[in-house]
Amino acid sequence: MQIGWRTSVVAGLAGSTLALGACTGTGAVQPQLGRVAAALQLVQYDSCDDALEQLKRAAAEFVSPYGIGGTVTLEGDAVVPQTAAEGRSAGAVGGGDEAASGGAVPAAPDYSTTNTHEAGVDEPDLVKTDGRRIVTVLDGTLRVIEVESNDLIGSLRFEDPGEWYPSQLLMTGDRVLVVVSPLSWAPAIWPPQAGGHLAEGSRLILVDISGPPRIVSTLDVDGWFVDARQVDSLARIVLHSVPRLEWGYPSESMSEDESLRANMDVLASSTIEDWVPRYVLSTDGERSEGSLVQCLDISHPRTYSGTSMLTVLTLDLASDLGLDDSIAVVADGQTVYGTGSSLYIADDGSAFPMPVDMGAATFRAAEPTTEIHKFDVSGSGKPRYVASGSVDGRLLNQYSLSEYDGYLRVATTLDSWSGPASPGGAAPSESRVTVLTQRGDGLQYVGSVGGLGKGEQIYAVRFIGTVGYVVTFRQVDPLYTLDLSNPRSPRVVGELKIPGYSSYLHPVGADRLIGIGQDADANGMVRGSQVSLFDVGDSASPARLDTFLMPGGWSDAEHDPHAFLYWPDEEFVVIPVWWDGSAWPEAGPTAGKPIVTHAGGAVVLRIDGDSLAEVGVLSHGRATAESDYPADPTIRRSLVIGDTLWTLSASGALASDVDDLDDQAWVSFTA
């Protein structure tokens, strides 16, 4: 059985470690402890000619009749890409409290900001505030709300909203950086036409909001936005790009052999301009274009595929957009983690396959390896590559990584190919935490603790100082507590098994955790959202103190920590929730409240000693002057400014009293 897919979908096999093949006879994973492969350590090209020659040579093995990636073949229970069957190693907001970095929890500010992994390192999100203004792109339109007057004081509708979508914000002073992503995977249009866009690229728009919002600069890049981190006004933007080559495909008039030969000719005739990502910069009516990064600023592993590139842009949001401090790595990467001085880009091979969908079967890479590249971003100039390493297994998200006291802790799940669920149960798996430290240009293995959640996978991770918390799940939720005080000998010190799971963990004080996730029955069938309050004061005996259940519900905060709000002053938690009204008609937050059940609302809970007390539910389901049917009233974000709790949706912004949730103002986005 063969399955073909388009180059634009799988060009991300680029730097993935492809250990693809049949499972072992017993089905067991045979991992090796985290190690540093020499092939991961990055080196630079000597010149553009050298770069082009090496990129062509590296990519040649992966060229197929279908471009890069070609087809896959089912061999027994395994999926093997025909052009790469043996595999190739290729190297790849303000609300965050100091507890996430091991320090003391800071005093609450006058206003909350984006919930971030590390204190002082902002992350792009749908909503930003400086305490005076709230800025949002929840429905693709930039809007500015003045907090003092509760008025919408400015809006900016971007052109061509049907094909690309403003989705993320960073902010400093009167400047807002809007990240625009495409809605399609069509071939890139290069260069973009005046007022046009890149179908396979991203757009960064710098907007001044000192008065009516106005565009200062627009930067088009032929790469996909991966993620970004910001310290003060300096933003590090990570982009992923593939070579701009016009591959052919087999057809009635062209056999597979002919298509392969034609594609090899395309590769042979390519120029360095086809490989290096390009840009178009427009500032005050002046337009310039060129290479996003210079050849001598591109690093690569000693062994790599040459089919993907990660570029790190350095942008000072207090100035106009510029490109003098960009670097690139010939690698893949899906996960970005940053501290005030370090930026990590990790690739666990999940870019290939993506997964391959074969009816009921979904397959992913076998025995994945996560490759990690570390950059020094402590200065104001371009990042400096410092080290690379790898660990066995795949990451959950950025919270699987944590830098502390000179060590990098990495939580991964190790599993093998998984297809349709077998009558006997799930594919073999387990999770572990590996500790690395930088020695020279390598991230070297220091210690590890494994055997977590056998037959399960990681659902949540949180590192707080010398303690780690890992949640795994299949039928019940083991919450593991880890002692990481000795990096060479990390160990499990406690375990708590409860129904369901937490997919996000947040510290609330010195010895408490809030968990956001799903309740489940004894068979692991989820039943709705739950908020758990844990006592972790004694690491050896973690305990769940209380649970707030929302049958039939689910929350964005389960998979996106930016949707979560914890406000220490009032000891309350706010999460957006959808729910099935038929399953939740009488008890809980909906009791006696006019809730729009298809859209849900925001649940507000207060931590009262050892209990979670319901304060109420806020809803944006209200009619507008134009229609009895509001714009999407799904609450996406919440924040606190002074004595006011703000909740935001595409329909508008609701200001509520923090004590009793009484309405203070409604700012409609549709009136």
C-alpha positions as CSV (number, residue, x, y, z in Angstrom):
1,M,0.0,0.0,0.0
2,Q,1.4,3.4,-1.0
3,I,0.4,6.8,0.1
4,G,1.7,10.0,-1.5
5,W,1.7,13.4,0.0
6,R,2.6,16.9,-1.2
7,T,6.1,18.3,-0.7
8,S,4.6,21.4,1.0
9,V,3.3,19.1,3.7
10,V,6.3,16.9,4.4
11,A,9.2,19.1,3.6
12,G,9.5,19.3,7.3
13,L,11.1,15.9,7.4
14,A,14.2,18.1,7.0
15,G,16.0,17.6,10.1
16,S,13.9,14.9,11.7
17,T,15.6,11.8,13.1
18,L,13.9,9.1,11.1
19,A,14.4,5.7,12.8
20,L,11.6,4.2,10.9
21,G,10.9,0.5,10.7
22,A,9.1,-2.4,12.2
23,C,8.8,-2.6,16.0
24,T,11.0,-5.1,17.9
25,G,9.7,-8.6,18.2
26,T,8.5,-8.0,21.7
27,G,7.1,-4.6,20.9
28,A,9.3,-3.1,23.6
29,V,11.2,0.2,23.2
30,Q,14.9,-0.2,23.7
31,P,16.0,3.3,24.6
32,Q,19.5,4.5,25.4
33,L,20.0,7.2,28.0
34,G,20.3,10.7,26.7
35,R,23.5,11.2,24.8
36,V,25.2,13.8,22.6
37,A,25.7,12.8,19.0
38,A,28.6,14.5,17.3
39,A,26.4,14.9,14.3
40,L,24.3,17.4,16.2
41,Q,27.1,19.9,17.0
42,L,26.7,22.8,14.6
43,V,29.3,24.2,12.2
44,Q,29.1,27.1,9.8
45,Y,29.6,27.1,6.0
46,D,32.7,28.6,4.6
47,S,31.0,30.5,1.8
48,C,27.7,30.7,-0.2
49,D,29.2,28.3,-2.8
50,D,30.1,25.9,0.0
51,A,26.6,26.2,1.5
52,L,24.9,25.5,-1.9
53,E,27.1,22.5,-2.6
54,Q,26.5,20.9,0.8
55,L,22.8,21.6,0.8
56,K,22.4,19.9,-2.6
57,R,24.4,16.9,-1.5
58,A,22.5,16.6,1.7
59,A,19.1,16.9,0.1
60,A,19.8,14.5,-2.9
61,E,19.0,11.4,-0.8
62,F,15.5,12.7,-0.1
63,V,14.5,13.7,-3.6
64,S,11.8,11.4,-5.0
65,P,9.4,11.4,-7.9
66,Y,7.1,13.5,-5.7
67,G,9.7,16.1,-4.6
68,I,11.1,15.8,-1.1
69,G,9.6,13.0,1.0
70,G,7.8,11.0,-1.8
71,T,5.6,8.2,-0.7
72,V,5.4,5.9,2.3
73,T,5.0,2.1,2.2
74,L,3.2,-0.1,4.8
75,E,5.5,-3.0,5.7
76,G,3.7,-5.1,8.2
77,D,2.9,-2.8,11.1
78,A,5.5,-0.2,10.2
79,V,5.4,2.8,7.9
80,V,8.6,3.4,5.9
81,P,9.2,6.5,3.7
82,Q,10.6,5.1,0.5
83,T,13.2,7.8,0.0
84,A,14.4,7.8,3.6
85,A,13.7,4.3,4.9
86,E,16.9,4.0,6.9
87,G,16.6,7.4,8.5
88,R,19.0,10.3,8.8
89,S,20.0,12.4,11.8
90,A,19.6,16.1,11.2
91,G,19.9,18.7,13.7
92,A,17.0,21.1,14.2
93,V,3.7,37.3,29.7
94,G,4.5,38.7,32.4
95,G,2.1,36.6,34.4
96,G,4.6,33.8,34.7
97,D,5.8,33.7,38.3
98,E,9.3,33.1,39.6
99,A,8.2,29.8,41.0
100,A,8.5,28.5,37.5
101,S,12.2,29.4,37.6
102,G,12.8,28.3,41.1
103,G,12.5,31.7,42.8
104,A,10.0,33.0,45.3
105,V,6.5,33.9,44.0
106,P,6.5,37.7,43.4
107,A,4.0,40.2,44.9
108,A,1.0,40.6,42.6
109,P,1.2,43.5,40.2
110,D,-1.5,46.0,39.6
111,Y,-2.5,44.1,36.5
112,S,-2.0,40.6,35.1
113,T,-0.3,39.8,31.9
114,T,0.1,36.8,29.7
115,N,0.6,33.6,31.6
116,T,4.2,32.6,30.6
117,H,6.6,29.8,31.3
118,E,9.4,32.0,32.7
119,A,9.2,35.2,34.6
120,G,10.3,38.2,32.5
121,V,10.2,36.4,29.2
122,D,7.0,37.3,27.3
123,E,5.3,35.0,24.8
124,P,3.0,35.9,21.8
125,D,-0.7,35.7,22.5
126,L,-4.1,36.9,21.4
127,V,-4.3,39.7,24.0
128,K,-1.8,42.1,25.6
129,T,-2.1,44.9,28.2
130,D,0.0,47.5,29.8
131,G,-2.5,48.3,32.5
132,R,-3.8,51.3,30.6
133,R,-4.8,49.7,27.4
134,I,-6.0,46.3,26.3
135,V,-4.9,45.2,22.8
136,T,-6.5,42.2,21.0
137,V,-6.6,40.4,17.7
138,L,-9.2,37.8,18.8
139,D,-11.2,38.0,15.5
140,G,-8.4,39.1,13.2
141,T,-8.9,42.8,13.8
142,L,-6.5,44.8,16.0
143,R,-8.5,46.6,18.7
144,V,-7.4,48.9,21.5
145,I,-9.5,49.4,24.6
146,E,-8.8,52.3,27.0
147,V,-9.3,50.9,30.5
148,E,-10.0,54.1,32.3
149,S,-13.0,55.0,30.1
150,N,-13.9,51.4,29.1
151,D,-14.0,52.7,25.5
152,L,-12.8,51.1,22.2
153,I,-10.4,53.8,21.1
154,G,-9.0,52.3,18.0
155,S,-9.2,49.4,15.6
156,L,-7.3,48.3,12.5
157,R,-8.7,45.8,10.0
158,F,-6.0,44.1,8.1
159,E,-6.3,43.6,4.3
160,D,-7.0,40.2,2.7
161,P,-8.3,38.5,5.9
162,G,-9.7,35.6,3.9
163,E,-6.3,34.1,3.1
164,W,-4.1,34.9,6.1
165,Y,-4.9,35.7,9.7
166,P,-3.5,37.9,12.4
167,S,-3.1,35.5,15.3
168,Q,-0.5,36.6,17.8
169,L,0.7,39.8,19.5
170,L,3.8,41.1,21.3
171,M,3.8,44.6,22.8
172,T,6.2,47.1,24.2
173,G,5.3,50.7,25.0
174,D,3.3,52.1,22.1
175,R,4.4,49.4,19.7
176,V,2.6,46.2,18.9
177,L,4.0,43.4,16.7
178,V,1.2,41.4,15.0
179,V,2.1,37.9,13.7
180,V,0.1,37.0,10.6
181,S,-0.1,33.3,9.5
182,P,-1.5,31.8,6.3
183,L,-4.7,29.8,6.2
184,S,-3.6,27.6,3.3
185,W,-0.6,25.4,2.3
186,A,-0.6,26.6,-1.3
187,P,2.8,27.1,-3.1
188,A,4.5,30.3,-2.0
189,I,4.0,33.4,-4.1
190,W,7.4,35.1,-4.3
191,P,8.0,38.0,-4.3
192,P,4.6,39.0,-2.8
193,Q,2.7,41.5,-4.9
194,A,2.1,45.0,-3.6
195,G,-0.5,44.5,-0.8
196,G,-0.3,40.8,-1.2
197,H,0.9,38.0,1.0
198,L,2.9,34.8,1.1
199,A,0.7,31.7,1.0
200,E,3.4,29.7,2.6
201,G,5.0,32.5,4.5
202,S,4.3,34.7,7.5
203,R,3.9,38.4,7.9
204,L,5.1,40.5,10.8
205,I,3.3,43.9,11.2
206,L,4.6,46.6,13.5
207,V,1.8,48.9,14.6
208,D,2.0,52.1,16.5
209,I,-0.9,52.6,19.0
210,S,0.1,56.0,20.5
211,G,-2.9,57.3,18.6
212,P,-5.2,55.7,16.1
213,P,-3.5,52.4,15.2
214,R,-1.2,52.8,12.2
215,I,1.2,50.4,10.5
216,V,4.8,51.3,10.8
217,S,6.5,48.4,9.1
218,T,5.6,45.2,7.4
219,L,7.9,42.3,7.0
220,D,7.0,39.4,4.7
221,V,9.1,36.2,5.0
222,D,8.9,33.0,3.1
223,G,8.9,30.9,6.3
224,W,6.3,29.7,8.8
225,F,6.1,31.4,12.2
226,V,7.1,28.8,14.9
227,D,7.2,30.9,18.1
228,A,8.8,33.9,19.7
229,R,10.2,35.1,23.0
230,Q,10.5,38.7,24.2
231,V,12.7,40.3,26.9
232,D,12.1,44.0,27.4
233,S,11.6,45.4,23.8
234,L,13.8,42.7,22.2
235,A,11.9,39.9,20.4
236,R,13.5,36.7,19.1
237,I,11.3,35.3,16.2
238,V,11.7,31.7,15.1
239,L,10.7,30.8,11.5
240,H,10.8,27.6,9.6
241,S,11.4,27.5,5.8
242,V,11.9,25.0,3.0
243,P,13.8,25.5,-0.3
244,R,11.7,27.2,-3.1
245,L,12.1,24.5,-5.7
246,E,9.5,23.6,-8.3
247,W,9.2,19.9,-8.0
248,G,7.4,17.8,-10.5
249,Y,5.0,14.9,-9.9
250,P,4.2,11.7,-11.9
251,S,1.3,12.0,-14.3
252,E,-0.2,10.3,-17.3
253,S,2.6,11.8,-19.4
254,M,5.4,11.3,-16.9
255,S,6.4,8.1,-15.2
256,E,7.8,7.9,-11.7
257,D,11.4,7.4,-13.1
258,E,11.0,10.4,-15.4
259,S,9.7,12.5,-12.6
260,L,12.6,11.5,-10.3
261,R,15.1,12.4,-13.0
262,A,13.4,15.7,-13.6
263,N,13.4,16.5,-9.8
264,M,17.1,15.6,-9.6
265,D,17.7,18.1,-12.4
266,V,15.7,20.7,-10.4
267,L,18.0,20.1,-7.5
268,A,21.1,20.3,-9.6
269,S,20.2,23.6,-11.2
270,S,19.1,25.3,-8.0
271,T,20.9,28.4,-6.7
272,I,21.7,29.6,-3.2
273,E,18.8,32.0,-3.5
274,D,16.4,29.0,-3.7
275,W,17.6,27.7,-0.4
276,V,18.0,30.8,1.8
277,P,14.7,32.3,3.0
278,R,13.8,35.7,1.5
279,Y,12.1,38.8,2.8
280,V,10.3,41.9,1.7
281,L,10.3,44.8,4.1
282,S,8.0,47.8,3.7
283,T,8.6,50.9,6.0
284,D,7.0,54.3,5.4
285,G,6.3,53.4,1.8
286,E,9.8,52.3,1.0
287,R,10.3,48.6,0.0
288,S,13.4,46.5,0.1
289,E,13.9,42.7,-0.3
290,G,16.7,40.2,-0.1
291,S,18.0,37.2,1.9
292,L,16.7,36.8,5.4
293,V,20.0,35.6,6.6
294,Q,23.5,35.6,5.2
295,C,25.3,32.4,4.2
296,L,28.0,32.8,6.9
297,D,25.3,33.1,9.5
298,I,23.9,29.7,8.7
299,S,24.9,26.7,10.9
300,H,24.4,23.1,10.2
301,P,24.9,19.7,11.9
302,R,27.7,17.5,10.4
303,T,25.0,15.2,9.2
304,Y,21.7,16.6,8.0
305,S,19.0,16.4,5.2
306,G,19.3,20.0,4.0
307,T,15.5,20.3,3.4
308,S,14.5,22.6,6.2
309,M,15.9,25.7,7.8
310,L,15.2,27.5,11.1
311,T,15.8,31.2,11.2
312,V,16.0,33.3,14.4
313,L,15.2,37.0,13.8
314,T,16.1,39.6,16.4
315,L,13.7,42.6,16.3
316,D,13.7,45.6,18.6
317,L,10.0,46.5,18.8
318,A,10.9,50.0,20.0
319,S,12.5,50.7,16.6
320,D,11.5,50.0,13.0
321,L,11.8,46.4,11.8
322,G,15.4,45.5,10.7
323,L,17.2,42.3,9.8
324,D,20.8,42.8,10.7
325,D,20.9,40.3,13.5
326,S,19.5,37.1,12.0
327,I,21.0,33.6,12.1
328,A,19.8,30.3,10.8
329,V,20.2,26.5,11.4
330,V,19.7,23.8,8.8
331,A,17.3,21.8,10.9
332,D,13.7,21.2,12.0
333,G,12.1,22.4,15.2
334,Q,8.7,22.6,16.7
335,T,9.3,23.6,20.3
336,V,10.8,26.9,21.5
337,Y,11.7,27.5,25.1
338,G,13.4,30.6,26.4
339,T,14.9,32.2,29.5
340,G,16.3,35.6,29.9
341,S,19.7,34.5,28.5
342,S,19.0,31.3,26.6
343,L,16.9,30.2,23.7
344,Y,16.3,26.5,23.0
345,I,14.8,25.1,19.8
346,A,13.9,21.4,19.9
347,D,12.9,18.9,17.2
348,D,11.4,15.6,18.2
349,G,10.7,14.4,14.6
350,S,7.0,15.2,14.7
351,A,7.2,17.1,11.5
352,F,7.4,13.8,9.7
353,P,5.1,12.0,9.3
354,M,2.5,14.6,10.1
355,P,0.8,12.1,11.0
356,V,-0.2,9.8,8.1
357,D,-4.0,9.1,8.3
358,M,-5.1,5.8,7.1
359,G,-8.7,5.5,8.1
360,A,-8.9,4.7,11.7
361,A,-5.1,4.4,12.0
362,T,-2.8,7.3,12.9
363,F,1.0,6.6,12.8
364,R,3.8,8.6,14.3
365,A,7.6,8.3,14.3
366,A,9.0,5.2,16.0
367,E,11.3,5.6,19.0
368,P,11.7,9.3,18.5
369,T,14.7,11.3,19.5
370,T,14.5,14.9,20.5
371,E,17.3,17.1,19.3
372,I,18.0,20.4,21.1
373,H,19.9,23.4,20.0
374,K,20.9,26.1,22.5
375,F,21.5,29.8,21.7
376,D,22.9,32.6,23.9
377,V,20.5,35.5,23.7
378,S,21.8,37.5,26.7
379,G,23.0,40.4,24.5
380,S,21.1,42.8,22.3
381,G,22.6,41.6,19.0
382,K,22.2,38.4,17.1
383,P,21.9,35.1,19.0
384,R,25.0,33.0,19.3
385,Y,24.9,29.3,18.9
386,V,26.5,27.6,21.9
387,A,25.6,23.9,22.1
388,S,23.5,21.0,20.9
389,G,22.4,17.6,22.3
390,S,19.7,14.9,22.1
391,V,17.6,12.8,24.4
392,D,15.4,9.8,23.6
393,G,11.7,10.4,23.4
394,R,9.4,13.2,22.3
395,L,8.3,16.4,24.1
396,L,4.8,17.4,25.1
397,N,5.4,21.1,24.8
398,Q,7.8,23.9,26.0
399,Y,7.0,23.0,29.6
400,S,8.9,19.8,29.0
401,L,12.0,21.9,29.1
402,S,13.4,23.8,32.1
403,E,16.8,25.5,32.6
404,Y,17.8,25.7,36.3
405,D,21.2,26.4,37.9
406,G,23.2,25.5,34.8
407,Y,21.2,22.4,34.0
408,L,18.5,21.6,31.4
409,R,15.8,19.2,32.5
410,V,13.9,17.5,29.7
411,A,10.8,15.4,30.1
412,T,10.0,13.0,27.2
413,T,7.8,10.0,26.4
414,L,9.4,7.0,24.7
415,D,7.1,4.9,22.6
416,S,7.0,2.9,19.4
417,W,4.9,3.0,16.3
418,S,1.2,3.0,17.2
419,G,-1.5,2.1,14.8
420,P,-5.1,1.1,15.5
421,A,-5.7,0.2,19.1
422,S,-5.2,-3.5,19.6
423,P,-7.5,-5.6,21.8
424,G,-4.6,-6.1,24.2
425,G,-4.2,-2.4,24.9
426,A,-1.9,0.5,24.0
427,A,1.6,0.5,22.5
428,P,4.4,0.1,25.0
429,S,5.6,3.4,26.3
430,E,7.1,5.1,29.4
431,S,8.4,8.6,30.2
432,R,11.5,9.9,31.8
433,V,13.3,13.1,32.8
434,T,16.8,13.6,31.6
435,V,19.2,16.2,32.9
436,L,21.8,17.8,30.5
437,T,24.5,20.4,31.0
438,Q,26.6,22.4,28.6
439,R,30.2,21.2,28.1
440,G,31.9,22.9,25.2
441,D,29.5,22.9,22.3
442,G,27.6,19.8,23.5
443,L,24.6,19.4,25.9
444,Q,26.0,16.4,27.8
445,Y,24.1,13.8,29.7
446,V,24.2,14.2,33.5
447,G,21.5,11.9,34.9
448,S,18.0,10.7,34.4
449,V,15.0,9.0,36.0
450,G,12.7,6.8,33.9
451,G,10.0,4.3,34.2
452,L,7.3,6.9,34.6
453,G,3.8,5.9,33.5
454,K,4.5,2.6,31.8
455,G,2.0,2.1,29.0
456,E,1.0,5.8,29.3
457,Q,2.2,9.2,28.0
458,I,3.0,12.5,29.5
459,Y,0.0,14.9,29.7
460,A,1.6,17.7,31.8
461,V,5.0,18.8,33.2
462,R,6.0,21.5,35.6
463,F,9.5,22.1,37.0
464,I,9.7,24.4,40.0
465,G,13.2,24.9,41.4
466,T,14.6,21.5,42.3
467,V,11.2,19.7,42.1
468,G,9.6,18.3,39.1
469,Y,6.0,17.3,38.5
470,V,5.0,14.9,35.7
471,V,1.5,13.7,34.9
472,T,1.0,10.6,32.7
473,F,-2.4,9.1,31.7
474,R,-4.2,6.2,30.1
475,Q,-6.8,5.2,32.6
476,V,-5.8,7.1,35.8
477,D,-3.7,10.1,36.4
478,P,-0.4,9.4,38.2
479,L,1.0,12.7,39.4
480,Y,4.7,12.0,40.0
481,T,6.9,14.3,42.2
482,L,10.6,14.3,41.4
483,D,13.5,15.3,43.5
484,L,16.0,17.0,41.1
485,S,18.3,18.5,43.7
486,N,21.1,16.1,42.7
487,P,21.2,16.5,38.8
488,R,23.3,13.3,38.6
489,S,20.7,11.2,40.4
490,P,17.2,12.6,39.9
491,R,14.6,10.4,41.6
492,V,10.8,9.9,42.0
493,V,9.8,10.6,45.6
494,G,6.0,10.5,45.4
495,E,3.1,9.4,43.3
496,L,-0.6,10.2,43.4
497,K,-3.1,8.2,41.4
498,I,-6.5,9.7,40.7
499,P,-9.2,9.4,38.0
500,G,-8.7,11.6,34.9
501,Y,-5.7,13.8,34.3
502,S,-4.2,17.3,34.5
503,S,-2.8,18.7,31.2
504,Y,-1.6,22.0,32.7
505,L,-0.1,22.5,36.2
506,H,0.3,25.9,37.8
507,P,2.0,26.8,41.1
508,V,-0.2,28.7,43.6
509,G,1.9,29.5,46.6
510,A,4.9,27.6,48.0
511,D,3.2,24.2,48.4
512,R,0.1,24.1,46.2
513,L,-0.6,23.3,42.5
514,I,-3.6,23.9,40.4
515,G,-4.2,21.2,37.7
516,I,-6.5,21.8,34.7
517,G,-7.6,18.8,32.8
518,Q,-10.3,16.2,32.3
519,D,-12.2,13.9,34.7
520,A,-12.4,10.3,33.6
521,D,-14.1,7.0,34.6
522,A,-12.3,3.8,35.6
523,N,-11.8,2.9,31.9
524,G,-10.1,6.2,31.1
525,M,-13.2,7.6,29.3
526,V,-13.1,11.4,29.8
527,R,-16.2,13.0,31.2
528,G,-15.6,16.7,31.3
529,S,-13.3,19.4,32.6
530,Q,-11.9,19.4,36.1
531,V,-9.9,21.8,38.2
532,S,-7.8,20.1,40.9
533,L,-6.1,21.7,43.9
534,F,-3.0,19.7,45.1
535,D,-1.0,19.9,48.3
536,V,2.6,19.2,47.3
537,G,4.2,20.5,50.5
538,D,5.4,17.0,51.2
539,S,6.9,15.7,48.0
540,A,6.7,12.2,49.1
541,S,3.0,12.3,49.7
542,P,1.2,14.6,47.2
543,A,-2.5,14.9,47.9
544,R,-5.5,16.3,46.0
545,L,-7.4,18.6,48.4
546,D,-10.4,19.4,46.2
547,T,-11.8,19.1,42.7
548,F,-14.2,21.3,40.8
549,L,-16.0,19.2,38.1
550,M,-17.7,20.5,34.9
551,P,-19.4,17.5,33.3
552,G,-19.3,17.6,29.5
553,G,-17.0,20.5,29.5
554,W,-13.5,21.3,28.1
555,S,-11.3,24.3,28.3
556,D,-8.7,26.0,26.1
557,A,-6.5,26.1,29.2
558,E,-6.1,22.4,29.0
559,H,-3.8,22.8,26.0
560,D,-3.0,26.5,25.9
561,P,-1.6,27.9,29.2
562,H,-2.2,31.5,27.9
563,A,-5.9,30.9,28.5
564,F,-5.3,30.3,32.2
565,L,-5.4,33.1,34.8
566,Y,-4.4,33.0,38.5
567,W,-4.7,36.2,40.4
568,P,-2.8,36.0,43.8
569,D,-4.5,39.1,45.3
570,E,-7.9,37.5,45.3
571,E,-6.7,33.9,45.2
572,F,-8.9,33.2,42.3
573,V,-8.5,31.1,39.1
574,V,-10.3,31.9,35.8
575,I,-10.6,29.5,32.9
576,P,-12.7,29.5,29.8
577,V,-14.9,26.5,29.4
578,W,-17.2,25.0,26.8
579,W,-19.7,22.5,27.9
580,D,-22.7,20.3,26.9
581,G,-25.6,22.0,28.5
582,S,-27.7,18.8,28.5
583,A,-25.1,17.2,30.7
584,W,-24.8,20.0,33.2
585,P,-28.3,21.4,33.7
586,E,-28.7,21.8,37.4
587,A,-25.5,21.6,39.4
588,G,-22.3,23.6,39.3
589,P,-21.7,27.0,37.7
590,T,-24.6,26.8,35.3
591,A,-27.3,26.5,38.0
592,G,-29.8,29.3,37.5
593,K,-27.5,31.3,35.1
594,P,-28.5,32.3,31.5
595,I,-25.5,30.6,29.8
596,V,-25.2,30.2,26.0
597,T,-24.4,26.5,26.2
598,H,-22.9,26.2,22.7
599,A,-20.3,28.9,23.5
600,G,-19.7,28.4,27.2
601,G,-18.2,31.0,29.4
602,A,-15.5,31.7,31.9
603,V,-15.5,29.9,35.3
604,V,-14.2,31.9,38.3
605,L,-13.0,29.9,41.3
606,R,-11.5,31.1,44.6
607,I,-9.0,29.1,46.5
608,D,-10.4,29.1,50.0
609,G,-8.0,27.2,52.3
610,D,-8.1,23.6,51.2
611,S,-11.1,24.1,48.9
612,L,-12.1,25.4,45.5
613,A,-15.1,27.7,45.9
614,E,-17.2,28.7,42.9
615,V,-17.5,32.5,42.5
616,G,-19.5,32.4,39.3
617,V,-19.6,32.1,35.6
618,L,-19.2,34.9,33.1
619,S,-20.8,34.8,29.6
620,H,-20.6,36.9,26.5
621,G,-23.7,35.5,25.0
622,R,-25.7,38.7,24.4
623,A,-27.5,40.2,21.5
624,T,-26.1,43.3,19.6
625,A,-27.9,46.2,18.1
626,E,-27.6,44.6,14.6
627,S,-28.5,41.0,15.4
628,D,-30.1,38.7,17.9
629,Y,-27.1,36.4,17.3
630,P,-23.8,37.7,18.6
631,A,-20.4,37.3,17.0
632,D,-18.5,34.3,18.5
633,P,-19.0,34.8,22.2
634,T,-16.5,32.1,23.2
635,I,-14.4,33.6,26.0
636,R,-10.7,33.1,25.1
637,R,-8.8,35.2,27.6
638,S,-9.1,36.9,30.9
639,L,-7.0,39.5,32.8
640,V,-7.2,41.7,35.9
641,I,-6.5,45.4,36.0
642,G,-7.0,47.0,39.4
643,D,-10.3,45.9,40.8
644,T,-11.7,44.8,37.4
645,L,-11.7,41.3,35.8
646,W,-11.8,41.6,32.0
647,T,-12.9,38.7,29.9
648,L,-12.5,38.8,26.1
649,S,-14.0,37.1,23.1
650,A,-14.5,37.9,19.4
651,S,-17.9,39.4,20.5
652,G,-16.4,42.0,22.9
653,A,-14.8,42.6,26.3
654,L,-16.7,42.4,29.6
655,A,-15.5,44.3,32.6
656,S,-16.6,42.7,35.9
657,D,-16.0,43.5,39.6
658,V,-13.4,41.2,41.0
659,D,-15.3,40.6,44.2
660,D,-18.8,39.7,43.1
661,L,-18.5,39.6,39.3
662,D,-21.1,42.3,38.8
663,D,-21.0,43.9,35.4
664,Q,-19.1,47.2,35.1
665,A,-19.0,47.7,31.4
666,W,-19.5,45.9,28.1
667,V,-17.3,46.9,25.1
668,S,-18.9,45.5,21.9
669,F,-16.7,44.5,19.0
670,T,-19.7,44.3,16.7
671,A,-21.8,47.3,17.5
